[in-house]
Amino acid sequence: MASIKIHLLNFILAISLSTTSLFAMAGRSISTDSNPAQIDHQELTHLIFMREEEKLARDVYLKLGMMYPNSAVFGKIDDSEQKHTDAVKSIIEKYAYPDPNTNDNIGIYTGKDFGWYFTEKYNLLVGRASISELEALYVGAFIEELDMMDIKQCPKVIIETDININDISECGKIYSENPDIQNLYDSLLAGSDSHLAAYVKNIEMTIGEGNYQAQVLSQNEVNKLLDR
């Protein structure tokens, strides 16, 4: 009888240990799934850059909308750029990194790495746009071309200022295999494609259809984007 009791106790103990082990494994699985995979230095640096580049587009278009209130295109596109900069912010925060932008005012860029760069870019672009409404439309098209190039590959200013990044292939869409980042950049590129088409349409109402010349990308790339 005592032998039966011992076997029964061992059986119960074995079940208990097995169940505890299963719960522990489940706990580890839940913990792993709830934490997103890490992003590396190159991916984070590029996301930080794109957060403020999308804000730059929004800020310039808001300013140009005030400068040329009769040109509806700026007001339509600045709303989209707000969504773009918010989307980049969400990915940065998803991976538990701080948002580089701490001031949402127009023309203010607070990122410690690239704030100076975007401040210069904002002032140059707004200055160019002040020449005329047509020049302002060219500024819009320039921003969209620049945005597409900078999304796809590592921007020149990152290569020049980051000792760990030395080539255009070391950050941007061509570098990252992270699905979150790839989906984000695909969405941003689609938006920029649409925005470029809108600006070119307005430009060519003045200069003639088919006469727009690429400013950042190659003419072949722009023609392909415009289905020409």
C-alpha positions in Angstrom: 0.0 0.0 0.0 2.9 2.3 0.9 4.5 1.5 -2.4 1.3 2.5 -4.3 1.2 5.8 -2.4 4.8 6.6 -3.3 4.2 5.8 -7.0 1.1 8.0 -6.9 3.0 10.9 -5.3 5.8 10.6 -7.9 3.2 10.6 -10.7 1.5 13.8 -9.3 4.9 15.5 -8.8 5.9 14.6 -12.4 2.6 16.2 -13.7 3.2 19.2 -11.6 6.7 19.7 -12.8 5.7 19.2 -16.4 2.8 21.8 -16.1 5.2 24.3 -14.5 7.6 23.8 -17.3 4.9 24.4 -19.9 3.7 27.5 -18.2 7.3 28.8 -18.0 7.8 28.1 -21.7 4.5 29.8 -22.5 5.6 32.8 -20.4 8.8 33.1 -22.3 6.9 32.8 -25.6 4.5 35.6 -24.6 7.3 37.8 -23.4 9.2 37.3 -26.7 6.2 38.0 -28.9 5.2 41.1 -27.0 8.6 42.7 -27.5 9.4 43.8 -31.1 12.6 42.7 -32.6 15.5 45.2 -32.2 16.6 47.6 -35.0 20.2 48.3 -35.5 22.1 51.6 -35.6 21.7 52.1 -39.4 18.0 51.5 -39.3 17.4 53.8 -36.3 19.6 56.6 -37.7 17.7 56.5 -40.9 14.3 56.5 -39.2 15.4 59.5 -37.1 16.4 61.3 -40.3 13.2 60.5 -42.1 11.1 61.6 -39.1 12.4 65.2 -39.6 12.5 65.0 -43.4 8.8 64.3 -43.4 8.3 67.1 -41.0 10.3 69.3 -43.3 7.9 68.6 -46.2 4.9 69.3 -44.0 6.4 72.5 -42.7 7.4 73.9 -46.1 4.0 73.1 -47.6 2.2 74.8 -44.6 4.4 77.9 -45.1 3.8 77.9 -48.9 0.1 77.5 -48.4 0.2 80.7 -46.4 2.4 82.4 -49.0 0.2 81.4 -51.9 -3.3 80.8 -50.5 -4.9 80.6 -54.0 -2.8 77.5 -54.8 -4.8 74.6 -53.3 -2.1 71.9 -53.9 0.0 72.9 -50.9 -2.9 72.6 -48.4 -3.9 69.2 -49.8 -0.5 67.7 -49.5 0.5 69.1 -46.1 -2.2 67.0 -44.5 -0.6 63.9 -46.0 2.9 64.9 -44.9 1.5 65.1 -41.3 0.4 61.5 -41.5 3.8 60.5 -42.9 5.8 62.2 -40.1 3.5 60.6 -37.5 3.9 57.2 -39.1 7.7 57.4 -38.8 7.4 58.6 -35.2 5.2 55.6 -34.5 7.8 53.1 -35.7 10.6 54.8 -33.7 8.5 54.7 -30.6 7.4 51.1 -31.2 11.0 50.1 -30.8 11.3 52.1 -27.6 13.4 54.9 -28.9 12.7 58.6 -28.2 11.2 60.8 -30.8 13.9 63.2 -32.1 11.3 65.9 -32.7 10.4 67.8 -29.4 9.0 70.9 -31.0 6.2 70.7 -33.6 6.3 74.3 -34.6 6.9 75.1 -38.3 10.6 75.4 -39.2 11.9 74.1 -35.9 14.0 70.9 -35.9 15.3 69.6 -32.6 17.0 66.3 -33.5 20.5 66.4 -32.1 22.0 64.7 -35.2 20.2 66.4 -38.1 18.2 69.3 -36.6 20.8 71.7 -38.0 20.5 70.2 -41.5 16.8 70.5 -41.7 16.8 74.0 -40.3 19.1 75.0 -43.2 17.0 73.1 -45.7 13.8 74.8 -44.5 15.3 78.3 -44.8 16.7 77.6 -48.3 13.6 76.1 -49.6 11.3 78.8 -48.3 13.6 81.4 -49.6 13.5 79.8 -53.1 9.8 79.5 -52.9 9.4 83.2 -52.1 10.5 84.1 -55.6 7.2 83.2 -57.3 4.3 80.8 -57.1 5.8 78.7 -59.9 9.1 78.5 -58.1 7.2 77.3 -55.0 5.7 74.5 -57.0 9.2 73.6 -58.1 10.2 73.5 -54.5 7.3 71.0 -53.8 8.5 68.8 -56.6 12.1 69.0 -55.4 11.1 67.9 -51.9 9.3 64.9 -53.3 12.1 63.8 -55.5 14.6 64.3 -52.6 12.3 62.4 -50.3 12.1 59.4 -52.6 15.9 59.3 -53.0 16.5 59.6 -49.3 13.9 56.9 -48.4 15.5 54.4 -50.8 19.2 54.9 -49.9 21.3 56.4 -47.3 21.3 60.2 -47.5 24.6 62.0 -48.2 24.5 63.9 -44.9 24.3 60.7 -42.9 27.3 59.3 -44.7 29.2 62.5 -44.1 28.4 62.8 -40.4 28.1 59.2 -39.1 31.4 57.4 -38.6 29.6 54.0 -38.7 27.9 54.6 -42.1 30.1 55.0 -45.2 28.0 54.2 -48.2 24.5 54.8 -49.7 23.8 51.1 -49.3 24.2 51.1 -45.5 20.9 52.5 -44.6 17.5 53.2 -46.0 15.1 50.9 -47.8 17.8 49.1 -49.7 19.5 48.2 -46.4 16.7 47.2 -44.0 15.0 43.8 -44.0 12.7 44.7 -41.2 9.0 44.3 -42.3 7.8 47.3 -40.3 10.4 49.6 -41.9 9.8 48.1 -45.4 6.1 48.7 -45.1 6.6 52.2 -43.8 8.9 53.1 -46.6 6.7 51.6 -49.3 3.9 53.8 -48.0 6.0 56.9 -48.0 7.2 56.3 -51.5 3.7 55.8 -52.8 2.7 59.1 -51.2 5.7 60.9 -52.7 5.0 59.5 -56.1 1.4 60.9 -55.9 2.6 64.3 -54.6 5.3 64.7 -57.3 2.6 64.0 -59.9 0.4 66.7 -58.4 3.2 69.3 -58.4 4.3 68.5 -61.9 0.7 68.8 -63.1 0.5 72.3 -61.7 4.0 73.3 -63.0 3.2 72.1 -66.5 0.0 74.2 -66.6 2.5 77.1 -66.9 5.5 75.6 -68.7 3.7 73.2 -71.0 2.8 69.5 -70.7 5.8 67.2 -70.7 8.4 69.9 -70.1 9.2 69.3 -66.4 12.9 68.6 -65.8 14.0 66.3 -63.0 15.8 68.1 -60.1 17.1 65.3 -57.9 16.3 61.9 -59.5 17.3 61.1 -63.0 15.0 62.1 -65.8 14.3 58.5 -66.6 13.2 57.8 -63.0 10.9 60.8 -63.0 9.4 59.9 -66.4 8.7 56.4 -65.1 7.1 57.8 -61.9 4.9 60.0 -64.1 4.1 57.2 -66.5 5.8 58.9 -69.5 
